[in-house]
């Protein structure tokens, strides 16, 4: 797609796209990032969608959903970590600080990437890092939703065992 075409689309649809992203995310900076990512993807694409407005708005909506789902996964991890820390022997309040939780989250993700192999790792990353749905993962990898579930169950078992060691 040509740069001048992208620029025209940007001028025509930016306000609608940013408004949709703000309604979903309640954050101006994240909204601008989402819209920018949509246009960056469009620049890389050689094919012009039939209905550009629908494509752009659907892309914004999907990226917002993925971002919200990723935040939800991260929040659930933080909540689980804080709960487990409170149940264990916590001597320092700093262990419950957002930075400590973030470090533990990154540590668990790094461990998962090292321990998980092949398709289990791909399924884990597609689900938890890219925010894809079970059916999307199954379609992309050519496996059933049941296999996606089994790979995620295996990954979460390994991660929970690791969490027990570090907590």
MARKOLDREN-880169 format. One record per residue (C-alpha): chain; x, y, z; residue in one letter. Coordinates in Angstrom, 2 decimals. Each point is the difference from the previous one (the first is absolute). Example, Ala and Ser with C-alpha at 12.3 -4.5 7.8 and 13.67 -1.06 7.14 Angstrom:
<pts>
PT   cadena        xx        yy        zz   residuo
PT        A     12.30     -4.50      7.80         A
PT        A      1.37      3.44     -0.66         S
</pts>
This chain:
<pts>
PT   cadena        xx        yy        zz   residuo
PT        A      0.00      0.00      0.00         X
PT        A      1.36      3.42     -0.92         X
PT        A      0.97      2.55      2.62         X
PT        A     -2.34      2.67     -1.37         X
PT        A     -2.94     -2.45      0.15         X
PT        A      0.81     -0.75      3.63         X
PT        A      0.20      3.70      0.76         X
PT        A     -3.44      0.60     -1.53         X
PT        A     -1.47     -2.91      1.98         X
PT        A      1.66      1.31      3.14         X
PT        A     -1.57      3.44     -0.43         X
PT        A     -3.41     -1.44     -0.83         X
PT        A     -0.27     -2.59      2.76         X
PT        A      2.36      0.94      2.83         X
PT        A     -2.60      1.82      2.13         X
PT        A     -2.50     -2.87     -0.20         X
PT        A      2.69     -2.56      0.76         X
PT        A      1.40      1.92      2.97         X
PT        A     -3.51      0.54      1.36         X
PT        A     -0.73     -3.74     -0.14         X
PT        A      3.30     -0.85      1.67         X
PT        A     -0.61      2.56      2.78         X
PT        A     -3.48     -1.41      0.62         X
PT        A      1.49     -3.46      0.47         X
PT        A      3.27      0.80      1.78         X
PT        A     -0.68      3.24      1.92         X
PT        A      3.61      0.99     -0.64         X
PT        A      1.10      2.60     -2.55         X
PT        A      3.57     -1.25     -0.37         X
PT        A     -0.97     -3.64     -0.46         X
PT        A     -2.71      1.07     -2.45         X
PT        A      2.51      1.88     -2.12         X
PT        A      2.34     -3.00      0.12         X
PT        A     -2.75     -2.36     -1.17         X
PT        A     -0.97      2.25     -2.91         X
PT        A      3.66      0.42     -0.96         X
PT        A      0.48     -3.78      0.02         X
PT        A     -2.98     -0.42     -2.33         X
PT        A      1.46      2.47     -2.48         X
PT        A      3.46     -1.55      0.33         X
PT        A     -1.50     -3.37     -0.91         X
PT        A     -1.81      1.58     -2.93         X
PT        A      3.26      1.48     -1.30         X
PT        A      1.57     -3.48     -0.06         X
PT        A     -2.98     -1.45     -1.89         X
PT        A     -0.05      0.08     -3.78         X
PT        A     -3.69     -0.79     -0.27         X
PT        A     -2.67      2.66      0.42         X
PT        A     -3.02     -1.32      1.94         X
PT        A     -3.35      0.23     -1.80         X
PT        A     -1.65      2.08      2.70         X
PT        A      2.81      2.02      1.52         X
PT        A     -2.09      1.65      2.72         X
PT        A     -1.30     -3.36      1.27         X
PT        A      3.50     -1.44     -0.13         X
PT        A      1.48      2.90      1.98         X
PT        A     -2.72      0.05      2.65         X
PT        A      0.04     -3.78      0.38         X
PT        A      3.78      0.05      0.31         X
PT        A     -0.18      2.65      2.73         X
PT        A     -2.69     -1.96      1.86         X
PT        A      1.98     -3.25     -0.20         X
PT        A      3.25      1.62      1.13         X
PT        A     -1.80      1.62      2.93         X
PT        A     -1.52     -3.34      0.97         X
PT        A      3.40     -1.69     -0.18         X
PT        A      1.54      2.73      2.14         X
PT        A     -2.79     -0.24      2.58         X
PT        A      0.30     -3.78      0.08         X
PT        A      3.77      0.28      0.49         X
PT        A     -0.56      2.44      2.87         X
PT        A     -2.54     -2.41      1.49         X
PT        A      2.50     -2.88     -0.12         X
PT        A      2.65      2.18      1.61         X
PT        A     -2.45      1.17      2.71         X
PT        A     -1.02     -3.59      0.76         X
PT        A      3.65     -0.97      0.32         X
PT        A      0.66      2.93      2.34         X
PT        A     -3.03     -0.88      2.10         X
PT        A      1.04     -3.66      0.19         X
PT        A      3.56      0.96      0.90         X
PT        A     -1.08      2.43      2.73         X
PT        A     -2.42     -2.57      1.44         X
PT        A      2.67     -2.70      0.05         X
PT        A      2.52      2.39      1.55         X
PT        A     -2.46      0.90      2.76         X
PT        A     -0.62     -3.68      0.72         X
PT        A      3.72     -0.72      0.12         X
PT        A      2.53      1.57      2.30         X
PT        A      0.48      3.56     -1.16         X
PT        A      2.33      2.01      2.16         X
PT        A      0.31      3.10     -2.14         X
PT        A     -2.91      2.06     -1.30         X
PT        A      2.16      0.85     -3.03         X
PT        A     -0.60     -3.53     -1.26         X
PT        A     -3.55      1.08     -0.83         X
PT        A      0.99      3.20     -1.80         X
PT        A     -1.05      0.36     -3.64         X
PT        A      3.64     -0.12     -1.09         X
PT        A      0.60     -3.24      1.89         X
PT        A     -3.11     -1.51     -1.53         X
PT        A      1.12      1.16     -3.46         X
PT        A      3.44     -1.57      0.52         X
PT        A     -1.58     -3.29      1.05         X
PT        A     -2.31      0.11     -3.02         X
PT        A      2.96      0.51     -2.34         X
PT        A      1.92     -2.74      1.83         X
PT        A     -2.87     -2.46     -0.46         X
PT        A     -0.38      0.89     -3.70         X
PT        A      3.75     -0.44     -0.55         X
PT        A     -0.09     -3.35      1.82         X
PT        A     -2.99     -1.12     -2.07         X
PT        A      1.79      0.86     -3.24         X
PT        A      3.02     -2.08      1.09         X
PT        A     -1.94     -3.00      1.31         X
PT        A     -2.78     -0.33     -2.52         X
PT        A      0.81     -1.62     -3.29         X
PT        A     -1.37     -0.08     -3.52         X
PT        A     -3.69      0.38     -0.42         X
PT        A     -0.67      0.48      3.72         X
PT        A      2.21      3.10     -0.01         X
PT        A     -1.63      1.31     -3.18         X
PT        A     -3.49     -0.51      1.43         X
PT        A      0.97      1.66      3.30         X
PT        A      1.50      3.04     -1.77         X
PT        A     -2.93      0.33     -2.40         X
PT        A     -2.50     -0.13      2.86         X
PT        A      1.70      1.99      2.74         X
PT        A      2.39      2.32     -1.80         X
PT        A     -1.94      0.64     -3.20         X
PT        A     -3.47     -0.32      1.55         X
PT        A     -1.36     -2.36     -2.64         X
PT        A     -3.14     -2.06      0.58         X
PT        A      0.03     -3.80      0.12         X
PT        A     -1.67     -0.31     -3.40         X
PT        A      2.42      2.48     -1.59         X
PT        A      2.95     -1.98      1.34         X
PT        A     -1.51     -3.28     -1.17         X
PT        A     -0.62      1.39     -3.48         X
PT        A      3.47      1.48     -0.32         X
PT        A      1.79     -3.14      1.20         X
PT        A     -2.34     -2.47     -1.68         X
PT        A     -0.95     -1.75      3.25         X
PT        A     -3.26     -0.41      1.91         X
PT        A     -1.19      2.26      2.82         X
PT        A      0.36     -3.00      2.31         X
PT        A      3.71     -0.23     -0.85         X
PT        A      0.37      3.73      0.67         X
PT        A     -1.60     -0.55      3.41         X
PT        A      2.30     -2.97      0.73         X
PT        A      3.12      2.00     -0.94         X
PT        A     -1.10      2.90      2.22         X
PT        A     -0.77     -2.36      2.87         X
PT        A      3.48     -1.49     -0.30         X
PT        A      1.58      3.47     -0.12         X
PT        A     -1.95      1.24      3.02         X
PT        A      0.93     -3.11      2.00         X
PT        A      3.69      0.66     -0.65         X
PT        A     -0.40      3.68      0.87         X
PT        A     -1.91     -0.72      3.23         X
PT        A      2.70     -2.44      1.10         X
PT        A      2.60      2.69     -0.64         X
PT        A     -2.03      2.59      1.88         X
PT        A     -0.12     -2.29      3.01         X
PT        A      3.80     -0.14     -0.04         X
PT        A      0.51      3.77     -0.16         X
PT        A     -2.69      1.00      2.47         X
</pts>
